[in-house]
C-alpha cells in the first residue's frame, strides 16, 4: 500500500523542544539577572548603606553639652557634641552613631545619658553628609570623621589612648 499523503498529513516534521536548549536559556537568564542585580547594588551601595539624615533635628540632651568644630586635614566642616563628666580623669567614649540618625536623635541621646550615668564622658561626632554637613557619606569618609574626633581627644583634650573607648552601632 502506498503511504497516505492526504491534506491532513504534515509536510514537515514537528519541532520538538529540546530540553537542553531550554535549560541553557534559563541558566543564561539567571546569570544575566544576577549580574544586573550585582551591578545595581554596586551603584546604589552608598545610598542603601548610608542613609544620611539631612537635618540635625530638635533633640537635645537634658544635661550640659557643648558643640565643637573638629579640625580635619581636608578643611571640611565637621562638628561634634562633647559631654564631659566633670572629673578630668574620667574615661571618654567616642560614640559613633548609626544610620539613619544624627547626633540629635532620641536613641542616641538616651545612649549618651546611659553612658554618662556610668561615669563616662562622651564625644559624639557627626559624619559628612549628615545633619546638614557637606559631602557624601562613604566608608572611608566616615572612618576619617571618626579619626578626626579621636585625634581631637588625643591632641586637644590630652586624653590618653587607654582612656578612650570606641562605641558604635549600625555603621
BATILO-550210 format. One line per field, with one value per atom (N, C-alpha, C): x, y, z. Coordinates in steps of 0.2 Angstrom, whole numbers, plus 5000, padded with zeros to 4 digits. Layout:
<rs>
xx = [X | ...] $
yy = [Y | ...] $
zz = [Z | ...] $
</rs>
This chain:
<rs>
xx = [5004 | 5000 | 5004 | 5002 | 5006 | 5005 | 5010 | 5009 | 5004 | 5000 | 4995 | 4998 | 4996 | 4998 | 4993 | 4988 | 4982 | 4983 | 4978 | 4979 | 4981 | 4978 | 4979 | 4986 | 4990 | 4996 | 5001 | 5006 | 5011 | 5016 | 5018 | 5023 | 5030 | 5030 | 5037 | 5036 | 5041 | 5040 | 5040 | 5036 | 5035 | 5042 | 5043 | 5049 | 5048 | 5052 | 5051 | 5056 | 5054 | 5058 | 5064 | 5069 | 5075 | 5076 | 5076 | 5076 | 5083 | 5088 | 5095 | 5095 | 5092 | 5092 | 5088 | 5082 | 5078 | 5082 | 5085 | 5089 | 5095 | 5098 | 5104 | 5101 | 5095 | 5092 | 5090 | 5087 | 5085 | 5092 | 5097 | 5103 | 5106 | 5106 | 5109 | 5104 | 5098 | 5094 | 5095 | 5096 | 5098 | 5104 | 5109 | 5116 | 5116 | 5112 | 5111 | 5107 | 5102 | 5098 | 5103 | 5106 | 5111 | 5116 | 5119 | 5124 | 5121 | 5115 | 5112 | 5110 | 5108 | 5107 | 5113 | 5119 | 5125 | 5127 | 5127 | 5129 | 5124 | 5118 | 5113 | 5115 | 5117 | 5119 | 5125 | 5130 | 5136 | 5135 | 5131 | 5130 | 5126 | 5122 | 5117 | 5120 | 5126 | 5128 | 5128 | 5131 | 5131 | 5124 | 5119 | 5113 | 5109 | 5111 | 5107 | 5110 | 5117 | 5120 | 5120 | 5122 | 5122 | 5116 | 5111 | 5105 | 5106 | 5109 | 5111 | 5104 | 5103 | 5098 | 5101 | 5097 | 5099 | 5099 | 5095 | 5094 | 5096 | 5099 | 5101 | 5095 | 5089 | 5084 | 5083 | 5078 | 5077 | 5079 | 5081 | 5083 | 5089 | 5089 | 5095 | 5095 | 5101 | 5102 | 5099 | 5096 | 5094 | 5099 | 5106 | 5111 | 5116 | 5121 | 5125 | 5129 | 5130 | 5134 | 5136 | 5141 | 5144 | 5145 | 5144 | 5146 | 5152 | 5157 | 5163 | 5164 | 5169 | 5171 | 5177 | 5177 | 5183 | 5188 | 5194 | 5199 | 5200 | 5199 | 5200 | 5206 | 5210 | 5215 | 5213 | 5207 | 5205 | 5201 | 5200 | 5197 | 5190 | 5187 | 5179 | 5177 | 5171 | 5167 | 5165 | 5166 | 5163 | 5163 | 5157 | 5156 | 5155 | 5155 | 5154 | 5151 | 5147 | 5144 | 5149 | 5151 | 5155 | 5151 | 5151 | 5148 | 5152 | 5157 | 5162 | 5158 | 5161 | 5158 | 5159 | 5164 | 5166 | 5173 | 5174 | 5180 | 5185 | 5191 | 5196 | 5199 | 5199 | 5202 | 5197 | 5190 | 5185 | 5187 | 5186 | 5187 | 5182 | 5184 | 5180 | 5177 | 5171 | 5168 | 5167 | 5170 | 5170 | 5163 | 5158 | 5151 | 5150 | 5150 | 5149 | 5142 | 5137 | 5130 | 5129 | 5123 | 5121 | 5117 | 5115 | 5111 | 5104 | 5099 | 5099 | 5097 | 5102 | 5101 | 5106 | 5106 | 5111 | 5113 | 5117 | 5119 | 5113 | 5108 | 5102 | 5096 | 5097 | 5091 | 5090 | 5084 | 5082 | 5086 | 5087 | 5090 | 5097 | 5101 | 5107 | 5108 | 5103 | 5103 | 5102 | 5098 | 5097 | 5103 | 5107 | 5113 | 5118 | 5118 | 5123 | 5121 | 5115 | 5113 | 5115 | 5114 | 5116 | 5124 | 5128 | 5135 | 5137 | 5134 | 5136 | 5134 | 5128 | 5126 | 5132 | 5135 | 5141 | 5147 | 5147 | 5153 | 5158 | 5155 | 5160 | 5158 | 5163 | 5162 | 5161 | 5158 | 5156 | 5157 | 5160 | 5161 | 5157 | 5153 | 5149 | 5150 | 5154 | 5155 | 5149 | 5148 | 5143 | 5147 | 5144 | 5148 | 5146 | 5151 | 5149 | 5143 | 5139 | 5133 | 5127 | 5128 | 5123 | 5122 | 5116 | 5114 | 5116 | 5116 | 5117 | 5125 | 5129 | 5136 | 5137 | 5142 | 5143 | 5146 | 5146 | 5149 | 5144 | 5147 | 5143 | 5146 | 5142 | 5145 | 5148 | 5154 | 5157 | 5160 | 5162 | 5166 | 5172 | 5176 | 5182 | 5181 | 5176 | 5174 | 5172 | 5168 | 5166 | 5172 | 5176 | 5182 | 5186 | 5187 | 5191 | 5187 | 5181 | 5177 | 5178 | 5178 | 5179 | 5186 | 5191 | 5198 | 5199 | 5195 | 5196 | 5194 | 5188 | 5186 | 5191 | 5194 | 5199 | 5205 | 5207 | 5213 | 5212 | 5205 | 5203 | 5204 | 5202 | 5203 | 5210 | 5214 | 5221 | 5225 | 5224 | 5228 | 5226 | 5219 | 5217 | 5215 | 5211 | 5209 | 5215 | 5220 | 5225 | 5223 | 5219 | 5216 | 5221 | 5223 | 5227 | 5223 | 5227 | 5223 | 5220 | 5223 | 5220 | 5213 | 5212 | 5206 | 5200 | 5201 | 5197 | 5193 | 5187 | 5183 | 5179 | 5180 | 5176 | 5169 | 5164 | 5157 | 5153 | 5151 | 5147 | 5142 | 5137 | 5132 | 5130 | 5127 | 5124 | 5129 | 5133 | 5138 | 5145] $
yy = [4994 | 5000 | 5006 | 5011 | 5017 | 5021 | 5025 | 5030 | 5035 | 5036 | 5041 | 5048 | 5052 | 5059 | 5064 | 5063 | 5067 | 5074 | 5079 | 5085 | 5086 | 5081 | 5082 | 5080 | 5077 | 5075 | 5080 | 5081 | 5086 | 5085 | 5091 | 5090 | 5090 | 5094 | 5094 | 5092 | 5088 | 5086 | 5091 | 5089 | 5094 | 5095 | 5102 | 5103 | 5101 | 5098 | 5096 | 5101 | 5103 | 5107 | 5103 | 5106 | 5102 | 5104 | 5100 | 5102 | 5105 | 5103 | 5106 | 5113 | 5115 | 5122 | 5126 | 5124 | 5127 | 5128 | 5123 | 5124 | 5129 | 5129 | 5134 | 5141 | 5142 | 5148 | 5151 | 5146 | 5148 | 5150 | 5146 | 5147 | 5154 | 5155 | 5162 | 5168 | 5167 | 5172 | 5173 | 5168 | 5168 | 5172 | 5170 | 5173 | 5181 | 5182 | 5189 | 5193 | 5190 | 5194 | 5195 | 5190 | 5190 | 5196 | 5196 | 5201 | 5208 | 5209 | 5215 | 5217 | 5212 | 5214 | 5216 | 5213 | 5215 | 5222 | 5223 | 5230 | 5235 | 5234 | 5239 | 5240 | 5234 | 5235 | 5239 | 5238 | 5241 | 5249 | 5251 | 5258 | 5261 | 5257 | 5260 | 5259 | 5256 | 5255 | 5260 | 5266 | 5272 | 5274 | 5274 | 5276 | 5271 | 5265 | 5260 | 5259 | 5259 | 5258 | 5265 | 5270 | 5277 | 5281 | 5280 | 5284 | 5290 | 5295 | 5301 | 5305 | 5307 | 5312 | 5319 | 5323 | 5329 | 5335 | 5334 | 5340 | 5337 | 5341 | 5339 | 5337 | 5340 | 5338 | 5343 | 5342 | 5346 | 5343 | 5337 | 5333 | 5336 | 5337 | 5339 | 5335 | 5334 | 5330 | 5335 | 5332 | 5335 | 5338 | 5336 | 5338 | 5343 | 5346 | 5350 | 5347 | 5350 | 5348 | 5354 | 5353 | 5358 | 5355 | 5360 | 5358 | 5361 | 5357 | 5360 | 5358 | 5362 | 5361 | 5357 | 5351 | 5347 | 5349 | 5349 | 5351 | 5345 | 5345 | 5340 | 5342 | 5337 | 5338 | 5341 | 5339 | 5342 | 5348 | 5351 | 5358 | 5358 | 5352 | 5352 | 5353 | 5356 | 5357 | 5350 | 5349 | 5344 | 5346 | 5344 | 5346 | 5340 | 5340 | 5335 | 5338 | 5334 | 5336 | 5333 | 5337 | 5334 | 5335 | 5330 | 5329 | 5327 | 5331 | 5329 | 5327 | 5323 | 5320 | 5325 | 5329 | 5334 | 5332 | 5326 | 5323 | 5324 | 5326 | 5327 | 5320 | 5315 | 5309 | 5304 | 5306 | 5301 | 5298 | 5292 | 5289 | 5293 | 5293 | 5296 | 5290 | 5291 | 5286 | 5290 | 5288 | 5290 | 5287 | 5290 | 5287 | 5289 | 5283 | 5284 | 5281 | 5286 | 5284 | 5280 | 5277 | 5273 | 5277 | 5273 | 5276 | 5273 | 5277 | 5284 | 5288 | 5291 | 5296 | 5301 | 5305 | 5310 | 5310 | 5315 | 5315 | 5317 | 5320 | 5323 | 5319 | 5312 | 5308 | 5305 | 5304 | 5302 | 5296 | 5290 | 5284 | 5286 | 5291 | 5292 | 5296 | 5301 | 5305 | 5300 | 5295 | 5290 | 5286 | 5285 | 5281 | 5286 | 5293 | 5297 | 5297 | 5298 | 5298 | 5292 | 5286 | 5280 | 5280 | 5282 | 5282 | 5287 | 5292 | 5297 | 5295 | 5291 | 5288 | 5283 | 5280 | 5275 | 5279 | 5286 | 5290 | 5291 | 5291 | 5291 | 5298 | 5301 | 5307 | 5305 | 5309 | 5307 | 5312 | 5310 | 5314 | 5310 | 5314 | 5311 | 5315 | 5313 | 5317 | 5316 | 5321 | 5320 | 5318 | 5315 | 5312 | 5317 | 5317 | 5321 | 5318 | 5323 | 5321 | 5321 | 5320 | 5320 | 5327 | 5328 | 5334 | 5341 | 5341 | 5347 | 5348 | 5344 | 5344 | 5342 | 5346 | 5344 | 5338 | 5335 | 5329 | 5323 | 5318 | 5311 | 5306 | 5303 | 5298 | 5292 | 5290 | 5284 | 5280 | 5274 | 5270 | 5274 | 5276 | 5279 | 5286 | 5290 | 5296 | 5296 | 5291 | 5290 | 5288 | 5284 | 5282 | 5289 | 5293 | 5299 | 5304 | 5304 | 5308 | 5305 | 5299 | 5296 | 5297 | 5297 | 5298 | 5305 | 5310 | 5317 | 5318 | 5315 | 5315 | 5312 | 5306 | 5303 | 5308 | 5310 | 5315 | 5321 | 5324 | 5329 | 5327 | 5321 | 5319 | 5319 | 5316 | 5314 | 5321 | 5325 | 5331 | 5337 | 5339 | 5345 | 5344 | 5338 | 5337 | 5333 | 5331 | 5327 | 5321 | 5317 | 5311 | 5305 | 5301 | 5295 | 5290 | 5287 | 5282 | 5276 | 5275 | 5270 | 5272 | 5279 | 5281 | 5283 | 5281 | 5282 | 5275 | 5275 | 5269 | 5270 | 5266 | 5267 | 5263 | 5267 | 5264 | 5266 | 5261 | 5262 | 5257 | 5259 | 5254 | 5255 | 5250 | 5251 | 5252 | 5257 | 5258 | 5255] $
zz = [5000 | 5000 | 5000 | 4996 | 4996 | 5002 | 5004 | 5010 | 5009 | 5014 | 5014 | 5013 | 5009 | 5008 | 5008 | 5011 | 5011 | 5014 | 5014 | 5016 | 5023 | 5028 | 5035 | 5037 | 5033 | 5034 | 5034 | 5039 | 5039 | 5034 | 5031 | 5026 | 5029 | 5035 | 5038 | 5045 | 5048 | 5054 | 5060 | 5065 | 5071 | 5074 | 5076 | 5080 | 5087 | 5090 | 5097 | 5101 | 5106 | 5110 | 5113 | 5113 | 5116 | 5123 | 5128 | 5135 | 5137 | 5133 | 5134 | 5133 | 5127 | 5125 | 5130 | 5132 | 5137 | 5143 | 5145 | 5151 | 5151 | 5145 | 5144 | 5144 | 5141 | 5141 | 5148 | 5152 | 5159 | 5163 | 5162 | 5165 | 5163 | 5157 | 5154 | 5157 | 5157 | 5160 | 5168 | 5171 | 5178 | 5180 | 5176 | 5176 | 5174 | 5169 | 5167 | 5172 | 5175 | 5181 | 5187 | 5189 | 5194 | 5193 | 5187 | 5186 | 5186 | 5183 | 5183 | 5191 | 5195 | 5202 | 5205 | 5204 | 5207 | 5205 | 5198 | 5196 | 5199 | 5200 | 5203 | 5210 | 5214 | 5221 | 5222 | 5217 | 5217 | 5216 | 5212 | 5210 | 5215 | 5219 | 5224 | 5231 | 5232 | 5239 | 5244 | 5242 | 5246 | 5248 | 5244 | 5246 | 5250 | 5249 | 5253 | 5260 | 5261 | 5267 | 5271 | 5268 | 5272 | 5271 | 5275 | 5274 | 5278 | 5275 | 5278 | 5280 | 5286 | 5288 | 5286 | 5283 | 5280 | 5286 | 5291 | 5296 | 5303 | 5307 | 5313 | 5318 | 5317 | 5322 | 5328 | 5332 | 5338 | 5344 | 5344 | 5350 | 5353 | 5360 | 5364 | 5370 | 5373 | 5379 | 5385 | 5390 | 5396 | 5401 | 5399 | 5403 | 5399 | 5402 | 5399 | 5394 | 5388 | 5382 | 5378 | 5374 | 5370 | 5363 | 5358 | 5351 | 5349 | 5347 | 5344 | 5337 | 5334 | 5327 | 5328 | 5324 | 5324 | 5318 | 5320 | 5314 | 5310 | 5304 | 5299 | 5294 | 5292 | 5287 | 5281 | 5278 | 5272 | 5272 | 5278 | 5279 | 5279 | 5278 | 5278 | 5285 | 5286 | 5292 | 5295 | 5301 | 5305 | 5312 | 5315 | 5322 | 5326 | 5333 | 5337 | 5344 | 5347 | 5354 | 5359 | 5364 | 5369 | 5376 | 5379 | 5386 | 5391 | 5394 | 5399 | 5405 | 5409 | 5415 | 5421 | 5420 | 5426 | 5429 | 5430 | 5433 | 5427 | 5428 | 5422 | 5420 | 5425 | 5424 | 5421 | 5420 | 5418 | 5411 | 5409 | 5403 | 5398 | 5392 | 5386 | 5382 | 5380 | 5375 | 5368 | 5363 | 5356 | 5353 | 5354 | 5352 | 5344 | 5340 | 5333 | 5332 | 5330 | 5329 | 5323 | 5322 | 5317 | 5311 | 5306 | 5301 | 5301 | 5300 | 5298 | 5304 | 5307 | 5313 | 5313 | 5318 | 5319 | 5326 | 5328 | 5335 | 5339 | 5336 | 5340 | 5340 | 5338 | 5338 | 5345 | 5346 | 5353 | 5355 | 5351 | 5353 | 5355 | 5352 | 5353 | 5360 | 5361 | 5367 | 5373 | 5372 | 5378 | 5379 | 5374 | 5375 | 5378 | 5376 | 5380 | 5387 | 5389 | 5396 | 5400 | 5397 | 5400 | 5401 | 5396 | 5397 | 5402 | 5402 | 5407 | 5414 | 5415 | 5421 | 5424 | 5419 | 5421 | 5423 | 5423 | 5424 | 5419 | 5413 | 5407 | 5403 | 5401 | 5396 | 5389 | 5385 | 5379 | 5374 | 5368 | 5362 | 5356 | 5353 | 5348 | 5341 | 5337 | 5330 | 5325 | 5321 | 5316 | 5310 | 5305 | 5299 | 5293 | 5288 | 5282 | 5279 | 5276 | 5273 | 5277 | 5284 | 5289 | 5292 | 5294 | 5298 | 5295 | 5289 | 5285 | 5284 | 5285 | 5283 | 5276 | 5273 | 5266 | 5265 | 5259 | 5257 | 5257 | 5254 | 5253 | 5258 | 5262 | 5266 | 5263 | 5264 | 5262 | 5267 | 5266 | 5272 | 5274 | 5269 | 5270 | 5274 | 5271 | 5274 | 5281 | 5283 | 5290 | 5294 | 5292 | 5295 | 5297 | 5292 | 5293 | 5298 | 5298 | 5303 | 5310 | 5311 | 5317 | 5320 | 5315 | 5317 | 5319 | 5316 | 5317 | 5325 | 5327 | 5334 | 5338 | 5336 | 5341 | 5342 | 5336 | 5336 | 5341 | 5340 | 5345 | 5352 | 5354 | 5361 | 5363 | 5358 | 5360 | 5360 | 5355 | 5355 | 5358 | 5358 | 5361 | 5368 | 5370 | 5377 | 5380 | 5377 | 5380 | 5384 | 5381 | 5384 | 5382 | 5386 | 5385 | 5381 | 5376 | 5372 | 5376 | 5382 | 5387 | 5390 | 5389 | 5392 | 5387 | 5381 | 5375 | 5374 | 5374 | 5372 | 5366 | 5361 | 5355 | 5355 | 5354 | 5354 | 5348 | 5344 | 5338 | 5337 | 5333 | 5331 | 5324 | 5320 | 5314 | 5308 | 5309 | 5304 | 5305] $
</rs>
